[in-house]
């Protein structure tokens, strides 16, 4: 089977877009994290993120986050067109620094939680969720 020059170029462009697209989406998540942390370093640990390993429906994926001593927790879905999912803020009277919700995932991707701790430091956790049916327009 022979391809015309136009078909060959189209296939090459398509492959390039598939290669570049994840980096653009990931950059958007990185930008949100940088805005939240002010570019500060993040420690691994200190945040617990519970998410299913496999979600049969990306429209309603249950997650829970907890970070003792946190003043805020940012939750991102790194592969969604708009990665910001939620920011939970905790005041001094909060009994615990934990939250749970259901989120939408466009497909298999990492869910990331970044916590701002009371001492001004940051910690993060992530979990990969495999989605069998997409939730964001899919």
N, C-alpha and C positions, 0 to 999 in steps of 0.2 A: 504494500500500500504506500503510495507516494503522497506527500503533503505539499500543498502549494506554499509559496513563500509567505503569503498572508496568514495561512493556518499555522505555520511554524512560528511566526512572530506572535500570534495570538496565544499559542500554548506557552511560549516563553514568558510573555507578559503575565499570563494567569499564574504561572509557577512563581514568578517574582512577587506578585501580590500576596499569594498564600504565605510566602516566606516573610514578607515585610509586615503584614497585618498583625501577627501576634506581638511584634515589638512595639507597634504603635499603641495597642491596647495596654500592654504592660507599662509603657511609658506614662500613660494616663494614670494608672494606679500608683506608679512611683511619684508622680507629681502630687497626687492627693496626700500620699504619705509625707512627702517633703513639706507640704503646706501645713500639715498637722503637727509635725515634729520640729519644724523650723530647721530641718537638715541635721538634727542631732542624731547621734548613734543610738541604735536600739539593741537592747539585750535580748537574747533568746531565753524564754522562760519568764515566769511571773504572770503569765497570761494563760488561761485555759480556754481553748476553743473546742467546742464539741459540735461536730457536723457529721452527717452520715458519709460512709465511704462511697455508697452508691445511692443515688436518688432516682427513682423511677420517673419522676415528673419534675422538671426544672421550675415549674410554676410555684411550687410550695416546698421549699427545702428548709427543714427546721434546723436552727443553730442556737447555741447558747455560748455566752462568753462570761468569763469571771476573771477579775484581776484585783485581789485584795489590796487596798490602799490606793486605788486608781481614782483620779478625778474625772477622767473621760476615757472612753474606749471607742475607737474608730473601726468600723467593719467595712471591708472592701471585697468585691467579687472581681478579681483581677482580669477575667476574660469577658466581662460584660461590656457592652458598648459604653455605658456610663458606670464606672467601677464603684462609685460611692454608694454604699447600701444604707448605713446608719451611723450616727454618732450618739453615744449614750453619755450623758453628763451626770456626775454624782456630786451632791453637795455634802457638807460636813455632817449632816444629820442622816445620811443614807445608812441603813442597817447593814447593807452589803453592796459591794460593787460588782453586780452581776445583772445580766439581762438575757432574755431569750426572745426570739421572733422567728418568723418564716420569711425566707428571701427567695428572689427569682434568680435563676442561673440560666444563661443562654446556652450552656453546654458544659462539658467536663472542664474544670478549671480549679484554680486555687482560691480559697476563701482566706482572707488575712484579717487578723485583729491586731490593732496597735493600741496599747494602753499608755496614757500619760499618768505617771505615778505622782503622789503627793510631793515627793522630793524634787520634781521637775525632770526626772529621768523617764525614759521610754522603754517599753518591752513589747515584743511581738510574738505571735504564734500564727501558724498557718495550717490548713488542711486541704488536701485535694479531694474534690467531690466529683465522682463520675456520674454524669447525667445521661440517662437513656433517652429521654424526650426533652428537647430544649424548651425553655420557658420565656425567653424574650423574643417574641415574634416568630418562634420556630415551631 
